[in-house]
């Protein structure tokens, strides 16, 4: 989504903290301070500078965004089993977690239901849920939803061209 938004002409807040690699050859489109939301020594003073920009925020960290701002959140939804497979390939699994794959999927689904419910209840947040597979299957339709949600005149063709189905490598 971040690649798509950037290609379409939306300003993005990124810092190249994580460089492109074999897992994300086009880059991670992350901002380190956003990845540390809720961290022990992290402040949120940077959020004011992010106004009118796209910033990648991990689902569980959305709760740490200051309530003093209004947000439009595009919540990307992927198949949990595919996310776990991707993390495993990237070496992001924890050896101390002794849950079966089925238990992990159930735990993630439960957590995500909580995140989603919290988002839709927040008065300062508008949220658009986008299924990753729907974006691949019908990009123009999903891009139209994103443009309408953001109220931005983004370049539809550039956004569509940014979608690379070859990067969908963990199909289950």
Buried (B, 14 or more C-beta within 10 A) or exposed (E): BBBBBBBBEBEBBBEEEBEEEEBBEEBBBBBEBBBBBEEEEBEBEBBEEBEEEBBBBEBEBBBBBEEEEEBBBBBBBBBBBBBBBBBEEEEEEEEEEEEEEEEBBEEBEEEBEEBBEEBEEBEEBBBBBBBBBBBBEEBEEBBEBBBEBBEBEBBBEBBBEBBEEEEBEBEE
